[in-house]
Amino acid sequence: MTFRDAWQQALYGADGFYRRQRPSEHFRTSVHASPLFGQAIARLAHLLELSTVADIGAGRGELGKVLRAEGLSVVDIELDDELPDRLTGLVIANEWLDNIPCEVVEWDDDGVPHYLSADLTSGHVVEGNDLDWLRQWWPGEPGDRAEVGITRDTAWQDVVRRLTDGSVAIAIDYGHVRDSRPPYGALTGFRNGRECDPTPDGTCDITAHVALDSLGGTILSQRDALKALGVSATRPPLDLAQTEPMRYLSELSSAGEAAELLESTGLGGFGWVWTARGADTVRRASRALSA
């Protein structure tokens, strides 16, 4: 069994992590950090003149609650749901691709990549499409480790091909591009809010950063995207504390939440990869997401 097979079973099998755990108890996403994230997504939908948002990997619907409060229709799509034949409106996949299991490989002393097994020991030599993908997107050296992104690419392409004219799809995830691949890969686990070994036994989330450039589409950082959509960590003026203390505290709290979303070494460093259908929609999306 390769690590990918064990990973799939550990997350989505009969006793898998996502069958019996509440993910929010184990890790924190932008949605959990602040409603400002959802409000920015809603602002984008309005700028794009779209009234519906499809939330892929909706979890317990936290993003949907914010979007509905902003007057939008929301289609919640869970991890084990089949995608609709057609996707219309603004499609958001927030921290979805990182939970799609993929092959994990390691290069031996001779520079030959091998699949890693469930216990992360070396197995068969990598061949075929996986090897072609590595050569194009993640060439390695002896001792390096990588996650083969084909399963993520395929999943995202499946989303994009379902888009109707005038729709926009955005994958939001922590990731990397070819010039900044982590030399030992990004495979890790999360349990009870802490990073842990990626043990495929169903007790922890298992995740790995996404090769954003292999997805296709336009890439920008979450920091740049949210700033373009009006999220600001600017503190309120101090004199407001004297004249309107409750408003001051509210705006100060909001600035703190915004700072977390924009922090370039944290959530702000996430990548947004977007694709639009239709020339007018491409132009609107480009304007909306340009700082």
N, C-alpha and C positions, 0 to 999 in steps of 0.2 A: 504494500500500500504506500503510495506516495504521500507526501505531506498534504498536498492538495486534497486528496481523498479523505484523509483524516480530518482536515480542516472543515470540509463540507459536512461531514458527519457530526463533528463537534458543535457546529453552529446550528445546523438545520435538520439533523437526524431526529428520531423519535424522542430521544432524551437530550436533544441539543440545547445549547445556551439560549437561543431565541425562542425555544418552546417553553421554557420554564423560568426564565429570568426577566426582570424589568431592566432593560438596558440603561435607563437613566440612573439606576442605582450603582452602575459600574463605570460610567464615563459621562462626560459633560460635553455637549455640542454647543454651537452658536445659538441654537434655538433655546437651549436651557439657560444660556448666559444672560440673555436680555430679550425683551420683546422688540427692542430696536431692530434686531435682525429681521424678524418677520415684517415689521413695518417698512423696512427698506425694500424687501421683496414685494410688498404690496405697492409701494411707490413705483417700483419698476414696472409692475403689471399695468398700472394706470398710465405710465408714460408710453408704454407699448400699445395702449388702447386695447388691452386684453382683460376680459372679465372673469376668466377661469384660470385657476392654477391647479396643476396636477402635482401632488407631493409624493414622489417615489421614495419608499422607505419611511413611511409616515409615522411609524412607531405608535405612540399613544395620541397622535394628532395634535401635538403641541403647536407646531407651525400653523396647522389649519385653523386653530382657534384664533390666532392673531389675524390671519388673513380674512377670516369670516367677519371679524370685528371691523375690518377695513372695507367691508362691502363687496368682497369677492366670493365667487363660488369656488369650492375646493373639492377636488377628487382625491381621496386618500387611497394610496396604493401601498399595501404592505409588502414586505420582503418576499412572502410566498404567494402573493397574488399574481395572476397572469396580467400582462399589460393589455390595455384595450387595443383593438385593431387600429384605431386612429387616436392620436394624442393632439388635443386642440388647446390653444392658449399658451400660458407660460408653464413649462415643465421644469420642476426643481427636483434634483436628486442630491440631497444634502447628506454627505457621509454615507452614501450607498455603495459606491464602487469599491471602497476600501474593505467592505465586508463580503465581496465576491471572492471566493477562494481561488487561488492560482498556484501554479507550480512554483516551488522554491528550488533553486539550483545553486551549486557551488562549483567553482573551477578547481581542478586538481593541480598538482605541482607542474604538470605538463601543459597547463592552460586549456584543458578539456573540461567542459561543463557537465556535471552529473546531477540528476534529480536527487533531491533529498527525500528520505523515507519519513514515515510517521514519527520516528524518534530522532529525526534530523541527522541521520547518518547517510553516507554517500551510497547512491544506488546506480541505476542504469545511466548510460551516456545519453545526453540530450540530443535528439535528432529532429528532422522534419520541420514543421512549422514553428515549433518552439525555438529551434536553433536559428531559423531564419529571423525570428522576431528579436532574439538576443543580438544577432549580428547587426541588425538595423538600429535597434533602440537602446540596447544595454550591453555593449561589448565589455567583457571582463578580463581580468588577469588572474594568475594563480593566487588562490586563497580568497578571491572575491566571492560574494554571495549576491543573488538577485532574485526578484520575483518576476516571473514571466507574465506580462500584462495582457496576453491574448484574451483571456476570459473577460477581463474588464472592457477591453476594446470591443469585443463582440457584443457584450451587454449594452454598451453605450450606442453602438451602431444600430442595435435593434430599437433603441429608443428613438434615435434620430430618423430612421426610415419610416417611423409611424407618424411623424409630424405632418400636420396639415398645413396648407399655405397660410402664411401670416402668423405661424406659431414660433416660439423660441424655446429651446431646451438648454438648461444650465446644469452642469455637473459641478458640485462644490465639494472639495475634498482636500485633505493634506496630501501633498505630492511633491514631485520633482520632475525635472527635465534632463535631457541627456547630458548637458554640461555640468550638472550638479547631482548625479546619482549617488546615493550613499554606498560606499564601497562594500559594506557588509550587509546590504539590504536593509529593509525597514520592518521586518516581521516582528510583531510583539503581541502581548496580551494585556487585558485590563480586567481587574477584579476588585470590586468594592472601592472603586475610585482611584486605584493605584495601578501603575504599570507592573506587569508580572511576566514570567516566562510564558510563551505561547504554547501551553500544554493542551493538546487536543482531546480533552476529556469531558468537555461540556460545562466546566465550572467557570470558564472565563471567556470574555470576548477575544477573538483572534482577528488581527487586522494588519494591514501593511499599506504604506503610502502608495499612491497611484502614480504611474508614469503618465503624466498629464499630456505630454506632447504626442504620445502615440494614439490618443483618442481622436485627434482631428479637431478642428474648430479654433476659436480665438481664446487665448489664455491671458488672464490678468489676475492680480492678487486680490484677495478679499479686502484687504486694506484699501486698495485703489477703487474697487467696485463700490464699497460701502460709503467711502468719502464722496464719490460721484453721486451717490443716491442720498446725500444729505446727512449722513451720520457723522457727528462731530464730538470730539472729546474736550472741547473748549469749556473751561469752568465758567460758571456764572459770575458776574461782577460781585465783589465782596460787599459792596454797599447794599446789595439786594438782601443780604442777611439781616440788615437793620429794618428795611422798609417792608419786605415781604418774606419773613423767615421760612414759612412753609414752602413757598415757591423756590426759595434758594436751596433748601434741602432736597427738594424734588429734582431740580436741575443739576445739583451736584451729584446726586445718585445716578442720574442719567449719564452724566459725563464720565463717571467711573465705569459704568457698563459699556459705554462706547469705547473707552480706552482699552478694555479687554478685547472687544471685537476687532479693534484696529491694530493691536499689538503685533508687530511684524514677526516676532519670534514665537508667537502663539497663534491665536485664531486668525489674526490679520494676515498671516503667512499662508493661509489656505489658498488653493488655486480655484478660480472660476473658469470653466471651459464652456463657451457658449456657441451655439449654432442656431441660425434663424432660417426660416423658409420664406422666400419672397424678397425682392430687392428693397421694397419700402420698409419691410420689417427689419432687414439688415441695417438700413440707415438709421432707423429709430433706435435700435439696440446699440449701435455704435455711439450715437449721441448720448443716450442715457447712461452708458457705462464709461464714458470718457470724463475724467476729472477736469 
